[in-house]
Amino acid sequence: MRLSLFVAVAFVGLSTPSARGEMVVLGYSSPIHDRYYPDDGTKAFLGDAYDWSGVGRTGGIGYWATMISDTYFISALHHHPADGDTITFFLTDIPGGASETAIVESGAAIPGTDLWIGKLVTAPSTAVERYAILDLPSTSDFLGLTMFVAGKSGTADPENMRLGRNVIEDIDTVTVDATTATAVFFDYDSPLVTGPYDSVGADEAMLVSGDSGGPNFVLTADGLALVGINWFVYTASDGSVGSGSSFIDEHLATITAAMAVGGEAPVSITAVPEPATWIACTAALAGAAMRRRFGARSDRRRAHAA
């Protein structure tokens, strides 16, 4: 399903420490949704089966950096680390656990997007994960896929990450501030409305200010694969709300060319599991989730950067 979108934009800057918050999760439970919840016997982290070590953050404001090769990472143009910033990568999900740091050498915008690609001075060890980019034959192949959505948990940076999920409802062009680009739309909607895709129940996530630059992943047979980078939130004229991310796959050739300058290249994954495979992988996490349906959307959305 593709929606014809008209978006009126109100840009919200994120370059001050006060631009903090906590990503909204419908049935939020800290032991389930906060990566760094203490390992006290009650922890049941949503992402426990997967490797999040390649999702780094800076201290202070807390900029995101998601590794896509040995020294290259991806973030958001309007909310990214600066040259010389220190990125911390935590190797475990335990507070105060082992970590590595790396310094940002340089970076550049991917033209015509809210994506920003950065380069580290030196590569972290192989204990830090590098993530593939999901590259499917058609945009329509992404619709209905379930994503992990990373955002802020409200704890002190850089040990700060909350994880929720959502379903890709639409991929279409949007204008936010002066940037017009293709975005991944995922709703945060009322259980009273109906639509084409299943919700993820209690894990359903919506971005807030400060989440920009965080990654969205789809689970594939080869592990986590990047789909988007958090960008904006929107309100439709019917009052429904949701979030949007920069659609990485559309710019894979440009990203590849930028990385080639440094002698590196991204890895891409070209297939995802059948829906039954995803259900089998996540059944234990979703057993208690409320089942809902996505709502029909107005074609008028008002968006601002997250």
N, C-alpha and C positions, 0 to 999 in steps of 0.2 A: 504494500500500500504506500503510495506517495501522496503527500498532502500538498496542496497549493498554499504556500505560506506568505502572509503579509506580516512583517515584523516591525513594530515601532520600537526604537531602541533608547534605553536610558543607561549609559555606561556608569559602572561603579568601579573606581580605582581600588587597588589592593596593596598599595605600597607603604602602608603604615602599620605599626604593631597592633593598633587597635582593631584592625580588620581580622579578628579572630572569630572563632565559633566552633560549632560541632556539627558535622554532617548529620542530617536527619535520617533516622532509620525507623520505619513504621512501628516495629515491635522491639525497640532498642533494649538490649540487655548487655551490660558491660562485659560480662564473662564470655559472651558470644561474639560481640561485634568490635570490641576494642583489642587491637593486636597486642598491646603491652599490658593487658590485665595481668595481675600477679598470678603465678602458677600455684594457687592455694588449694587445689583439689576440686574447685568448682569451675575452673576455666574450661570452656568448650568452644574455642575460637572457630569462627566460621571458615577461616582459611587455613586451618591447622595442617591440612594434607598437602599444602603447596608452599613453594619457596618464594618469600617476599623480600629476600635479602637485597635484590637489585632495585628496590624502591627506596631511594634515599631522600633525605631532607637536610636543609640547613638549620642552624640554630636561629634565634631571633625571630624574624617574621615567619620563617618556615617555608622556604621555597622547595618545590618538588623536583626530583631528578630520577628518571626511570631509565635504567641502562639498556641499550640496544646493541652494544658491541663492547669491545674491551675498554675503549676510552670515550665513546660517544653515548650521550643520553638525550632524552627528549623531555620537554617541559612546555609551558604555555608562554607565548610571546608577552602577554600583559602581566605575567607573574612568574618570573624565572630567576634563577641564581645569577649573580654578577660575576665577572672575571675576578678571580682571587678568593671567592667564597669557598668555604669548607663544606663538603657534602659528607654526611655520616650515613653509613650503611650498616644496619643491625643484622647480624647473622642468625639470630634467634628471635623468638617472639616473647622472650622473658625480659621484664624490666631490668635494666642494668647489665644485660647480657653482652656477649662478645660483639665487637663492632670494628669497622674499618673506616678510615676517613680518606678523602681525596680532594684535591684542589681543582677548581674550575680554571682552565687555561683560557678558553675563549668560547664564543657562541655566535649564532646568527639566526635571524628569522627565516622561516620557510615562506617565500613570497606568496601573498594572497591567502594566508591562513593565520590562525592564532597559534601556530606551532613554532617552537624555538628549539633548535638543536645545539647542544653544548658539547664541549670536549674537555676531558680531564687532563691534567698535566701528566699523570702516570696512571696506568691501569690498576684497579684494585685486584686482589687475588682472585683465583677461580672460585673461592668460597662465596663470592658475590655473584648472584645470578645475572645473566644477560637474557633478555626476552626477545622472542620472535614477534614479527608483525603479521597479523592475520590478513591474507591476501586472497580473497575469493573471486571467482570468475565474474560475478555480477553484484551490483549494489543490492539487488533484491535478495541475494543469498544471505545477507546480514540480518534481514528483518525477522523478528521473533527470537533471535538468539539471546540467551541469558548472559549477562555480564556481571563480573565482580566490579564494584565501584569503590575506589579508595578515596577517603576524605579525612578531614581533621577530627581528632577525638577530644580536643580541648585541653590535653595535657601539655606540658612544656616541650617545646621543640628542642632537638630534632626527634625525640622519642614520642612520636605523635602520629597515630594512624588508626582510623576506624574503617571497617569494611562492611559494605552492604552489597545488595544485588539489585538488578533491575533488568528489564527486557527492552531490547531495541524496538521501538514502535515505528520509527520513521528515519529516513536519511534524506535530507533535502538542504537546499541553500538557505542561509540566514545571514542577516546583516546585524552585527553587534559593533557599536561605535563606528569606526571607519572601515571595518573588516567585513567583507562578504566572502563566505566560504561554505563548503559543504559540512554539515554537522550531523551527528548522531543524536536523535531525540529520544529521551526516556521519561515517561510520565510518572508523576506521583499523584495518583488519582483516588477518588472516592470509591469505596466498595459498592456503592449503589449504582454505578454506571457500568455499561457493558461495551465490549469492543473485540478486536480480532485476536489479541494475544493474552495468554495467561499472565497473571501477576506472579510475583515470588513471595507474596504474603508478608510475614513479619520482617523479612530481610529487606523489603523495598526501600531504596535510598533516594534522597534528594539532596542536591548540593546546597551549600551556603557559602557566604563570603569567606575566602581563605582556602577553599578547596581547589581553586584553579591550578592547573598543572599536574594534578593527581591523575593516575592512570585508570583506564577501564580495560579489563581483560575478559576474554572468552576462553573457557576451558576446552582444549582440544585433546586428541589422542596423544599428542606430543607435549602436552603441558599447557601452561598459560600462554596466551597470545594476545598482544596489544591490539586494541581496536580504536580507542580514543583517548584524548587528553582533556580533562575537565575544562570547560570554557564559560558557560553561562547558565542562568536560570531564567525561566519565562513564566508569564501568566497569560492565558488565553482569555478571550473576551467572554467566555462562558464561566470564568472564574477558576477553571482547572489550572494546575501548575505542573511544572516539570523542569528538567535539566537538559543540558546539551553539551556535547563534547566535540572537539575537532576530530574529523574523520581521517585517520592516518593513511589508510590504504590508498586514497585518491592521490596522495602526494609521495608515494613510495619511490617513484623514479627520481624525484627531486631530492629526497632524503638520501637515496643511494649515491647520487652524484656528489652531494655535499660531503658524505663520508669518504668517498673515493679519494678526495684530496689528502686525507690522513691515512690512506692505505687500508681502510676498513670497509666493511659492507654489512648491512643488516641481514638477518635471516628471516625468511618468510615462511609461513605455514599456509597451505592452499586448501586444506580440508578441515572440517569440524566434525565431531561425532554426530550420529543421528540423535534426535531428541531423546530416544529411549536410553542412550548411553549417558547423556547428561543427567537424566532422572536417576539412573542407577548410581551415578557418582555423588549426587547430592541428596539422596533420599533421607539419609540420616539427619541432615541439617534441616530439611524442609518438612519433616514429619508432622510437626506441630503448627506449621504455618497456615494461616487463613488463606483460602483460595478466593481470588477475586478476578475480575475481568477488566481490561482496559477500556476507557470511555471514548466514545466518538468525540472528535476534537473540532472545535471551530477553526477556520483557516486564518484567524487573526490572533497573533501571539505578540506579547510585549516582552522583550528580553533584555537582560543586563548581565554583565560579566560576573562570574562567581568568584 
